[in-house]
């Protein structure tokens, strides 16, 4: 009986730990974690410096291989003039390596906003978005020719929950879209509605 209870307790602890580590994202009203990175043009990008100029639209996407990510990137690129007209900058963060980012840019016919390869997935971690791709899913993706160790480089088989944030110049998150259903992304009109005026 005691052995059974210990086993049951062990299972409960594992399940509890998994629940505790499940990504939850950053909520509206929270302070946006600071970050630095290098964009597709080799330019050093720092959230603090961008916020000195105006609000920031920050979004996380999984990779070029994801059609929903391609659609979101295309939508933001198409409406980039409307966003920048409000004094805002757009930053995309992805675990994908430089080669995959180049493919995304090529597919879109050029991209006018910053794309950061999240080396070591630190930004994803700070925004509580990172999750490991299960081995069963890795095998499914492999059958489609997707190797995360190649696509993500040193990051390996990890992905972000797709999320979009609008950050005001005080560093506060005024809009957050976080949904484990990767098919759901916010519209540009939603983002524009929540963009604050530059200080």
C-alpha positions in Angstrom: 0.0 0.0 0.0 2.8 2.4 0.9 4.6 1.6 -2.3 1.5 2.3 -4.3 1.0 5.7 -2.5 4.6 6.6 -3.2 4.2 5.8 -6.9 1.0 7.8 -7.0 2.7 10.7 -5.3 5.6 10.5 -7.8 3.2 10.6 -10.8 1.3 13.5 -9.2 4.6 15.4 -8.7 5.6 14.9 -12.4 2.2 16.0 -13.6 2.3 19.0 -11.3 5.8 20.0 -12.5 4.6 19.8 -16.1 1.6 22.0 -15.4 3.9 24.5 -13.6 6.2 24.7 -16.6 3.5 25.1 -19.2 4.0 28.5 -21.0 1.6 31.1 -19.9 2.9 34.2 -21.6 3.1 37.7 -20.2 -0.1 39.4 -19.3 -1.5 42.8 -20.2 -0.4 45.4 -17.6 2.9 43.6 -17.0 6.3 45.2 -17.6 7.8 43.9 -20.8 11.1 42.0 -20.3 14.0 43.9 -21.9 15.9 42.2 -24.7 18.7 42.7 -27.2 19.4 41.0 -30.4 20.8 41.3 -33.9 18.4 41.6 -36.8 18.5 40.2 -40.3 20.6 43.2 -41.4 23.2 42.7 -38.7 21.9 45.7 -36.7 21.9 45.5 -32.9 18.3 45.9 -31.7 17.5 46.8 -28.1 13.9 47.2 -26.8 14.8 50.1 -24.5 16.2 52.2 -27.4 13.2 51.4 -29.6 10.9 52.5 -26.8 12.7 55.9 -26.7 11.3 56.5 -30.2 7.8 55.1 -29.8 5.7 52.0 -28.9 6.7 48.6 -30.1 4.8 45.8 -31.7 6.6 42.5 -30.7 5.5 39.2 -32.0 6.9 35.7 -31.9 6.6 33.2 -34.7 7.6 29.5 -35.1 9.3 29.5 -38.5 9.1 29.8 -42.2 7.7 26.3 -42.5 4.5 27.4 -40.6 1.9 28.8 -43.1 0.1 30.7 -40.3 3.4 32.4 -39.4 3.9 33.3 -43.0 0.4 34.8 -43.2 1.0 36.9 -40.0 4.3 38.2 -41.3 2.8 39.1 -44.6 -0.1 40.9 -42.9 2.2 43.0 -40.7 4.5 43.8 -43.7 1.5 44.8 -45.8 0.3 47.2 -43.0 3.7 48.3 -41.9 3.1 51.9 -43.1 0.0 52.1 -41.0 1.9 51.0 -37.9 4.9 53.2 -38.4 2.6 56.1 -39.1 1.6 55.8 -35.4 5.3 56.1 -34.4 5.6 52.4 -33.6 8.3 49.8 -34.5 7.7 46.2 -35.3 10.0 43.4 -34.0 9.6 39.7 -34.8 11.3 37.0 -32.7 11.9 33.4 -33.9 13.9 30.4 -32.8 14.8 29.9 -36.5 18.3 30.4 -37.6 19.5 33.0 -40.1 19.1 30.8 -43.1 15.4 30.2 -42.3 14.9 33.9 -41.7 16.4 34.6 -45.1 13.8 32.2 -46.6 11.0 34.0 -44.9 12.2 37.4 -46.3 12.5 35.8 -49.7 9.0 34.4 -49.6 7.6 37.8 -48.6 9.5 39.7 -51.3 11.3 41.7 -48.6 10.5 42.7 -45.0 10.8 46.2 -43.6 10.8 45.3 -39.9 13.3 43.7 -37.6 13.5 39.9 -37.3 15.6 38.5 -34.5 17.0 35.0 -34.2 16.5 34.2 -30.5 19.8 32.5 -29.9 19.5 30.3 -26.8 15.7 31.2 -26.8 16.3 33.7 -24.0 13.7 36.2 -25.2 11.1 33.4 -25.6 12.0 32.2 -22.1 11.7 35.7 -20.6 8.2 36.1 -22.2 7.3 32.6 -20.9 6.5 31.2 -24.4 9.0 28.4 -24.9 8.0 24.8 -25.1 9.9 21.7 -26.2 8.7 19.8 -29.3 7.8 16.3 -28.2 9.7 13.4 -29.8 6.5 12.0 -31.4 5.9 15.4 -33.0 9.6 15.7 -34.1 9.1 12.4 -36.0 6.0 13.6 -37.7 7.7 16.8 -38.7 10.7 14.8 -39.9 8.5 12.9 -42.3 7.7 16.3 -43.8 11.4 17.1 -44.2 11.6 19.4 -41.1 14.6 18.9 -38.9 14.5 21.4 -36.0 18.2 20.9 -35.2 18.9 22.3 -38.7 16.1 24.9 -38.8 16.7 26.2 -35.3 20.4 25.7 -35.1 21.7 25.5 -31.5 18.1 26.1 -30.2 17.1 22.6 -31.3 13.5 21.3 -31.0 11.9 24.2 -29.2 9.2 26.6 -30.3 7.3 29.6 -28.9 3.6 29.7 -28.4 2.7 32.3 -31.0 2.2 35.6 -29.2 1.9 39.3 -30.0 2.4 42.2 -27.7 2.0 46.0 -27.9 4.4 47.7 -25.6 4.0 51.4 -24.7 7.0 53.7 -24.1 7.0 53.2 -20.4 7.7 49.5 -21.1 4.2 48.4 -20.1 2.3 45.7 -22.1 -1.0 47.3 -23.2 -2.1 44.5 -25.5 -1.3 40.8 -25.3 -2.4 38.0 -27.6 -1.4 34.6 -26.4 -3.1 31.4 -27.7 -1.7 27.9 -27.7 -3.8 27.4 -30.8 -1.2 28.4 -33.4 -3.9 29.1 -36.0 -5.2 32.1 -34.1 -3.3 35.4 -34.6 -4.5 39.0 -33.9 -5.6 41.1 -36.8 -3.7 44.2 -37.7 -6.8 46.3 -36.9 -6.7 44.9 -33.3 -3.0 45.9 -33.0 -3.7 49.4 -34.4 -6.5 49.9 -32.0 -4.2 49.3 -29.0 -1.2 51.3 -30.3 -0.7 54.3 -27.9 0.3 57.7 -29.2 4.1 58.4 -28.9 5.1 60.4 -25.9 
